[in-house]
Each structure stands twice: as C-alpha cells, then as structure tokens.
C-alpha cells in the first residue's frame, strides 16, 4: 500500500489511514505496550469536559479517543480526514456523530465548541500552524485546547534507545499485524521530525493561543500541551 510522505499531502495521509483503519486501535495498544490507555486517560483529565459542554475531537479516527468525553456527559464530535477510519468508527459507535473534516479547513462555525483536542494527529497535518489557527477559530473565547502528541524523550540515553526502537522495531511489529509496514515507516519518520516540547508551545503561541503549558508523559515520549483562547 502506498505510504504518505513527509510532505503530508492530505489525500495521501487520508488514504494511508484508510488502509490501516481496521486494525489501527489494536496496533496502537500493541506498539505502545498498553500505554495508549493511560495517555487517553490523561487527555480526558486535561480536557476536563463538563456535562453538556461541546468538545471537538480531531484526528479521532475510530472514535476511541472520543468515548471518554461522551461518558463524561459532554457533546463530543469526532472528526477525521480518513473516511475509512470514520466508517470503522461509525460501525463500532453508531451513537457518536462522526464528521469528515480537514484540520486546516474545519466544517464548523466560529466559536462552536467549548474545547478542542487532538491526539497523535497534529504531526500528520500539512500545515501545523494553520490547523492550530482553525482550532482557535472554532473554540469560543475562553475555551481550551489539549494537544496530545509524540515528542522528545528528556533523558539522552533513553532518547537514543527510543529512536532506535521507533525507526527499526515499530514498522516491523506494526507491519506484521496490519500487513502495511510502509505506513508505519512514515509514522516513525513523522515522530522523529516533529518539533520538541518548547517548539510546539511556540507554534501554539504564534497561532494565537495563550497560557500555553505542557506536561511530559512517559519520559517525554508523549507531551500534553494545553492552552486557552483569549477571552
């Protein structure tokens, strides 16, 4: 199956995720050694959605990341550029209102949501700052954003070991499960080329968000960035 390139053309990225949609959640659990469940819990806590609040969950894939917000009583809208992911999600969770959408041109009105979140998807968007500006647009004044993304391990020796695993083992393990090693080679490369924690914080500030802060998780393999839209 053709893999996306680091140019991150939307059609290529969408097609790549279409091809791995059926086993995407299984592979995430496998290659993260179950840590993805903890990361979702931390996102849930960071968003802190109240009953009745409207939450936009971008790069939601099959909706696994959206389920906790629905359980909290929020009105969550899972959105993704991959129609294949959305199809699998709708089959599994027909109660969730899945919406196809490009993060750089969201099909929502200004100020429509109380919060927006994106987990492990921002690095796949062709225009990171443009997507951050779009998220700012669709969140109400005073609303909030939580970005959960792979980042840079903080301890040098562990960082070296992690990068070796990322580039060598991840594509092999994930490819054995999905039959699509190429897509996971792209994912590994996209993680390696992604900005570090301060770098993403600066991009968020440049896009207009304020009170930007981040928290390292699992030694910096993942970082949670939080911010708010100026009131």
matplotlib code that plots the C-alpha trace (Angstrom):
import matplotlib.pyplot as plt

x = [0.0, 1.4, 2.6, 2.4, 5.4, 6.6, 5.1, 1.8, -0.4, -4.0, -5.1, -2.0, -2.5, -6.2, -5.5, -2.8, -5.1, -8.0, -5.7, -4.9, -8.3, -9.5, -6.5, -5.4, -6.6, -5.1, -1.7, -1.7, -2.2, 0.4, 3.3, 2.7, 2.6, -0.8, 0.4, -2.1, -4.8, -3.0, -2.4, -6.2, -7.0, -4.6, -6.2, -9.6, -8.4, -6.7, -9.8, -12.0, -15.2, -18.3, -21.7, -23.3, -20.1, -19.3, -15.9, -14.3, -12.1, -9.9, -7.9, -10.4, -10.0, -12.4, -13.7, -11.7, -10.4, -13.9, -15.6, -14.3, -15.8, -19.2, -19.0, -18.5, -21.7, -20.1, -21.4, -18.4, -17.9, -15.3, -13.7, -11.1, -9.8, -9.9, -13.2, -12.0, -11.4, -14.8, -16.5, -15.0, -15.8, -19.4, -19.8, -18.5, -20.1, -23.2, -24.2, -21.3, -21.7, -18.6, -17.8, -15.3, -13.0, -9.6, -8.0, -6.8, -10.4, -12.8, -16.5, -17.7, -18.9, -16.8, -16.9, -18.9, -17.0, -16.0, -12.9, -10.9, -8.5, -6.3, -4.3, -1.5, -2.7, -1.4, 2.0, 0.2, -1.4, 0.2, 0.0, 0.5, 0.1, -2.8, -4.6, -3.9, -5.5, -8.5, -8.9, -8.7, -11.4, -14.0, -13.4, -15.4, -13.4, -12.0, -12.3, -9.4, -7.2, -5.4, -2.8, -1.5, 1.4, 4.6, 7.5, 11.2, 12.3, 14.0, 16.9, 19.6, 20.4, 16.7, 16.1, 18.7, 17.2, 13.7, 14.6, 16.2, 13.0, 10.9, 12.8, 13.5, 11.1, 7.9, 7.4, 8.3, 5.9, 3.0, 3.6, 3.3, -0.1, -1.5, 0.4, 1.4, 5.0, 5.3, 2.6, 4.4, 7.7, 6.1, 4.6, 8.0, 9.7, 6.9, 7.6, 11.3, 10.9, 8.3, 9.2, 10.2, 8.0, 9.1, 8.9, 5.2, 4.5, 5.9, 3.8, 0.7, 1.5, 2.2, -1.3, -2.9, -3.4, -2.4, -1.4, 0.4, 1.9, 3.0, 3.5, 5.8, 4.4, 6.3, 9.6, 8.8, 7.7, 4.5, 3.7, 0.4, 0.1, -2.7, -3.7, -6.8, -8.3, -8.1, -11.3]
y = [0.0, 3.5, 5.3, 9.0, 11.2, 13.9, 16.4, 15.2, 15.8, 15.4, 12.8, 10.7, 10.8, 10.0, 7.1, 5.7, 5.7, 4.3, 1.3, 0.6, 1.5, -2.0, -2.8, 0.7, 0.5, -2.9, -1.8, 1.3, -0.9, -3.3, -1.0, 1.3, -1.7, -0.5, 3.0, 4.5, 3.8, 5.9, 8.6, 8.8, 9.0, 11.9, 13.7, 13.2, 14.7, 17.6, 18.5, 18.1, 18.2, 19.1, 17.6, 19.5, 21.0, 20.7, 19.0, 18.7, 15.6, 16.0, 13.1, 11.0, 8.0, 5.3, 7.3, 5.5, 8.9, 10.4, 7.8, 9.2, 12.6, 11.0, 9.1, 12.4, 13.7, 16.1, 16.5, 15.2, 15.4, 13.0, 14.3, 12.9, 13.3, 9.5, 8.2, 4.7, 5.5, 7.1, 4.2, 1.7, 4.1, 4.5, 0.7, 0.4, 3.5, 4.5, 6.9, 9.2, 12.0, 11.4, 14.2, 14.1, 17.2, 18.6, 20.2, 23.1, 23.9, 22.7, 22.5, 24.2, 27.7, 30.2, 29.6, 26.4, 24.4, 24.8, 22.7, 21.1, 18.2, 16.3, 13.2, 11.9, 13.6, 17.2, 16.0, 14.4, 17.8, 19.5, 23.0, 22.8, 26.4, 26.7, 23.8, 25.5, 28.7, 26.8, 25.1, 28.6, 29.8, 27.0, 27.3, 30.0, 32.9, 31.5, 27.9, 25.5, 23.1, 20.0, 18.5, 15.0, 14.2, 12.1, 14.3, 14.2, 12.0, 14.2, 11.8, 11.5, 7.7, 6.8, 9.1, 7.2, 3.9, 5.1, 6.4, 3.1, 1.3, 3.8, 3.5, -0.2, -2.1, -0.1, -0.6, -4.3, -5.0, -2.9, -4.1, -7.7, -7.0, -4.8, -6.0, -2.4, -1.7, 1.4, 3.3, 2.8, 3.8, 7.1, 7.4, 6.7, 9.3, 11.9, 11.4, 11.8, 15.0, 16.6, 19.7, 19.2, 20.3, 24.0, 24.1, 23.1, 25.5, 28.3, 27.3, 27.4, 30.9, 32.0, 30.7, 32.9, 30.6, 31.9, 30.4, 27.6, 24.9, 21.3, 18.2, 15.3, 11.8, 8.5, 10.3, 12.7, 10.1, 11.9, 15.5, 17.1, 20.8, 22.9, 26.4, 28.7, 31.1, 34.7, 35.9]
z = [0.0, -0.8, 2.2, 2.9, 2.5, 5.0, 2.6, 4.4, 1.4, 2.8, 0.2, 0.8, 4.6, 4.4, 2.0, 4.3, 7.4, 5.3, 4.7, 8.4, 9.9, 10.7, 13.0, 14.0, 17.6, 18.1, 16.8, 19.0, 22.0, 20.9, 20.0, 23.0, 25.3, 26.6, 27.4, 25.0, 27.5, 30.1, 27.6, 26.8, 30.5, 30.9, 27.9, 29.5, 32.7, 30.9, 28.9, 32.0, 30.0, 31.9, 31.1, 28.2, 27.0, 23.3, 22.6, 19.2, 19.0, 15.9, 14.3, 16.2, 13.9, 15.0, 18.0, 20.7, 21.9, 21.9, 24.1, 27.4, 26.7, 25.9, 29.1, 31.0, 29.5, 27.0, 23.5, 21.6, 17.8, 16.5, 13.3, 11.0, 7.4, 6.8, 5.6, 6.3, 9.9, 10.2, 8.7, 11.2, 14.0, 12.9, 12.8, 16.3, 17.9, 15.8, 18.6, 18.0, 15.4, 13.2, 10.8, 8.0, 8.2, 7.3, 10.3, 8.2, 7.0, 9.6, 8.7, 11.8, 12.8, 14.7, 18.5, 18.2, 20.8, 24.5, 23.9, 21.1, 21.4, 19.0, 19.9, 17.8, 14.7, 14.6, 13.2, 10.3, 9.2, 6.2, 7.9, 11.7, 12.5, 10.1, 11.9, 15.3, 14.0, 12.8, 16.2, 17.7, 15.4, 16.3, 20.0, 22.0, 23.7, 26.9, 25.5, 25.7, 23.6, 24.6, 22.2, 22.9, 20.6, 20.5, 21.5, 22.5, 25.5, 28.0, 29.1, 26.4, 26.7, 26.7, 23.8, 21.7, 22.7, 21.9, 18.5, 17.6, 18.6, 16.7, 13.4, 13.4, 15.6, 15.2, 11.4, 11.7, 14.6, 13.3, 9.7, 10.8, 12.3, 9.5, 6.5, 5.9, 7.0, 4.8, 6.7, 10.0, 8.5, 7.7, 11.2, 12.7, 10.5, 11.3, 15.0, 14.6, 12.6, 14.9, 17.0, 20.6, 23.5, 23.5, 19.7, 19.7, 22.5, 20.4, 17.4, 19.6, 20.8, 17.2, 16.2, 18.9, 21.9, 25.3, 28.7, 26.8, 29.1, 28.6, 30.6, 29.7, 29.9, 29.8, 30.0, 27.2, 24.7, 24.8, 25.7, 26.6, 25.6, 27.0, 26.2, 26.0, 23.5, 24.7, 26.2]

ax = plt.figure().add_subplot(projection="3d")
ax.plot(x, y, z, "-o")
ax.set_aspect("equal")
plt.show()
